[in-house]
Amino acid sequence: MTNKERMLHMVLDNRKLQDEYKYDESDYEDLYSALNSDNVVVATVARIIKDLDGSDEESVQKKVYKTIVQYLNSNLIL
């Protein structure tokens, strides 16, 4: 298991998130399966982890923020 997958599981293991957004953490063994999830919350968490890649650079964070906002806007009915 990679560090990114460990981080993914640390977030997805949250019982409140699981209850609120109706997913089972055990369905996502790797980052790839989470990225391709029909569950928008799971896919969003995976995208953040993948794209940030541990970077604390402001330019990288802004790029990830824009990507995530676009993804959420196109996949959630607001």
N, C-alpha and C positions, 0 to 999 in steps of 0.2 A: 504494500500500500504506500502510495506517495504522500509527501507532506500535504499537498493540495487535497488529496482524498481524505486525509485525517482531519484537516480543517473543515472540509465539507461535512463530514460525519459529526464533528463537534457541534456545528450549527444545526444540522438537520435532526440531531438527537434531542433537540429541545421539545419536550412534551407539549408545551403550550402552542408552539408553532405547528406541531403535528395535528393537534386537535382543531386548531383554528383553520388550517389550510388543507386538511383532509389528505394527508399523505402518510405513507409508511416508510420510514427511513431505510429499512432493510431492502426496499425496492431499488435502491441506488447504490450499487456496489462500487462504482467508479465514477469519475468526473464526467466521462462521456455519456453515461446513462442519465445523469442528472442534467447535463446540458441539453439533452434531447427530450426531457420530460414534458408531458402535457401540462403539468402543474407549473404555473407561471412563477410561483414563489421559489420552488425548488430550482428551476432553470435560472432564475435571477441570481440566487445565491451562488450557484455554480459559475455563472458568468463573472460575477464579482471576484470570486476566488481565482479563476483562471486568468482574467485580464489584469488584475492588480499584481499578481505574482510576487507579493511581498514588497512591492515598491512603495517608497514613501515620497517619491518625486511628485510635486504638485501637477506637472504637466501630464503625467501618467494618470493621476487620480482624476483630473478633469476629463481626460479622454474616456476613462471608464465610466464616469458619471454620465456623460453625454450618451454613451452607448447604452447604459442601463435605462436611462430615461426614455430613450427612443424605443427600446425593447418593451418596456412596460406600457408605454402609450400605444403601441401597436398590438399588444396582446391582452390588454385589460379593457373592459368596457367601463368607462367612467361616467 
